[in-house]
Amino acid sequence: MCSVARIHSLTAAEARDAVDDLTRILQDAVASGVSLGFRTPLEESAVRRYWQGAIAQVEAGARVLLVARAEEGALLGSAQLKLETTPNARHRAEVQKVCVVRSARGQGIGAQLLLAIEEEARAAGRTLLVLETRKDGVAEGLYRRLGYQEVGVIPGHARTVDGSLVTSIFFYRTLDEERLAAGSTVERDASG
């Protein structure tokens, strides 16, 4: 495991202050072939517009944004939790855009982010997580190792960064109290 000083959630104000680093993380992921909803060529202005919308959702309480920081403070990765807001869906959330910069991959940071996302979901009263990822991609194995259950696949569901159609795989995970008893991994400010 990498020596990550902390995984913590960002407020909207903190995210605005970190938008350059958040943009760099997404650009690095797309440059490595992980689409995260983007295609190449990727313009920085498109990534910044994305972050403006995501930060507005953080401010509205509809999204949680987590980051992984190295001991010296550099951002190494991020993950998001989209909280469903309709009355019949407030028990669930969608895991989105889990990414780690290439220089820090393979050190367990993605797993740490996912475990922290689960903790945030529990704290928000969510008992069901859903997500989708590219079939046969690196992330698929990570989700399986952490107990996510496959729902099914949809061929041609998404495009890669170069525009090729790929199959997406959908997962869910019901949250239990096992990991909560292990202790908190997410730092919260005094208001959270």
C-alpha positions in Angstrom: 0.0 0.0 0.0 1.1 3.5 -0.8 1.8 5.9 2.1 -1.3 8.1 1.7 -1.5 10.6 4.5 -5.2 10.8 4.3 -8.4 10.3 2.3 -10.8 13.1 3.0 -13.9 14.7 1.6 -13.8 18.1 0.1 -16.3 20.9 0.7 -17.4 22.9 -2.3 -15.0 25.7 -1.3 -12.1 23.3 -0.9 -12.9 21.7 -4.2 -12.9 25.1 -5.9 -9.4 25.7 -4.4 -8.2 22.3 -5.6 -9.8 22.5 -9.1 -6.3 22.7 -10.8 -5.3 19.4 -9.1 -8.7 17.8 -9.7 -8.4 18.7 -13.4 -4.9 17.3 -13.6 -6.1 14.0 -12.1 -8.9 13.6 -14.7 -6.6 14.6 -17.5 -4.1 12.0 -16.4 -6.8 9.3 -16.3 -8.1 10.1 -19.8 -4.5 10.3 -21.2 -4.0 6.8 -19.9 -7.1 5.5 -21.7 -9.6 5.6 -18.8 -12.5 7.6 -20.3 -14.5 8.5 -17.2 -17.1 9.9 -19.6 -14.6 11.9 -21.7 -13.0 11.4 -25.1 -9.8 12.7 -26.7 -8.8 15.2 -27.6 -9.6 16.5 -24.2 -9.8 20.2 -23.7 -9.0 21.6 -20.3 -12.1 23.8 -20.5 -14.3 20.8 -20.8 -12.8 19.3 -17.6 -13.1 22.5 -15.8 -16.8 22.8 -16.8 -17.3 19.2 -15.5 -15.8 20.2 -12.2 -17.9 23.3 -11.9 -21.0 21.1 -12.2 -19.7 18.5 -9.8 -18.8 21.2 -7.3 -22.3 22.7 -7.5 -23.7 19.2 -6.7 -21.3 19.0 -3.7 -22.6 22.4 -2.5 -26.2 21.2 -2.9 -25.5 18.0 -0.9 -26.1 15.7 -3.9 -22.5 14.6 -4.3 -19.6 13.6 -2.1 -16.1 14.2 -3.4 -13.2 12.4 -1.9 -9.5 12.9 -2.5 -6.4 10.9 -1.7 -3.4 13.0 -0.6 0.2 12.0 -0.3 2.0 12.8 2.9 3.5 15.9 1.3 0.0 17.1 0.3 -0.2 16.3 -3.4 -3.5 14.9 -4.7 -3.1 11.3 -5.9 -6.6 10.4 -6.7 -10.3 11.1 -6.3 -13.7 9.4 -6.1 -17.2 10.6 -6.1 -20.5 9.4 -4.6 -23.6 10.7 -6.4 -26.4 10.6 -3.8 -29.8 9.9 -5.2 -32.3 12.5 -4.2 -35.7 11.2 -5.3 -37.9 10.0 -2.5 -37.9 6.4 -3.6 -34.2 6.2 -4.1 -32.6 7.9 -1.1 -31.3 4.6 0.2 -28.8 4.3 -2.7 -25.9 6.1 -4.3 -23.8 5.7 -7.4 -20.0 5.4 -7.2 -18.4 7.6 -9.9 -15.1 8.6 -11.4 -12.7 6.6 -9.1 -9.3 7.5 -10.5 -5.7 7.5 -9.4 -2.8 9.3 -11.2 -0.6 6.9 -13.2 2.4 7.5 -11.0 0.6 6.2 -7.9 -1.3 3.3 -9.4 -0.9 -0.2 -8.1 -0.4 0.9 -4.5 -3.9 0.4 -3.1 -5.1 3.9 -3.4 -8.1 3.0 -5.5 -9.2 0.5 -2.8 -8.7 3.0 -0.1 -10.9 5.5 -2.0 -13.6 2.9 -2.4 -13.6 1.9 1.2 -13.9 5.6 2.1 -16.7 6.0 -0.4 -18.5 3.2 1.4 -18.1 4.9 4.7 -19.4 8.1 3.3 -22.4 6.3 1.9 -23.2 4.8 5.3 -22.8 8.2 7.0 -25.4 9.5 4.5 -27.8 6.7 5.3 -27.2 4.8 2.0 -27.4 1.0 2.0 -27.0 0.3 -1.7 -24.2 1.3 -4.0 -24.3 0.9 -7.8 -21.6 1.6 -10.4 -20.6 0.8 -14.0 -17.2 0.3 -15.5 -15.6 -1.0 -18.7 -15.9 -4.8 -19.0 -12.4 -6.4 -18.7 -10.9 -3.1 -17.5 -8.5 -2.9 -14.6 -11.2 -1.4 -12.3 -13.5 -4.5 -12.8 -11.1 -6.7 -10.7 -10.9 -4.1 -7.9 -14.6 -3.9 -7.6 -14.9 -7.7 -7.5 -12.2 -7.9 -4.8 -14.1 -5.4 -2.6 -17.3 -7.4 -2.8 -19.3 -5.7 -5.6 -21.7 -8.1 -7.3 -22.1 -8.1 -11.1 -25.6 -7.3 -12.3 -24.9 -7.7 -16.0 -23.3 -6.2 -19.1 -24.4 -4.0 -22.0 -22.4 -4.3 -25.2 -21.6 -1.0 -26.9 -22.8 0.9 -23.9 -19.9 3.4 -23.7 -17.1 4.8 -25.9 -13.4 4.7 -25.0 -11.3 7.9 -25.1 -10.7 7.2 -28.9 -14.4 6.7 -29.6 -14.5 2.9 -29.9 -17.6 1.2 -28.4 -17.0 -1.0 -25.4 -19.1 -3.2 -23.2 -20.0 -1.9 -19.8 -20.4 -4.0 -16.7 -22.7 -3.0 -13.9 -22.2 -3.8 -10.2 -24.0 -3.3 -6.9 -22.9 -3.6 -3.3 -25.2 -3.7 -0.3 -23.5 -2.1 2.7 -23.3 -3.9 6.0 -21.9 -2.9 9.4 -18.7 -5.1 9.2 -16.3 -2.5 7.9 -17.9 0.3 9.9 -16.8 -1.5 13.1 -13.2 -1.4 11.8 -12.9 2.3 12.3 -13.1 5.5 10.3 -10.7 6.2 7.4 -12.3 9.5 6.2 -11.5 12.8 7.9 -14.4 15.2 8.3 -14.4 18.8 9.3 -16.2 19.9 12.4 -19.5 20.5 10.5 -19.5 17.0 8.8 
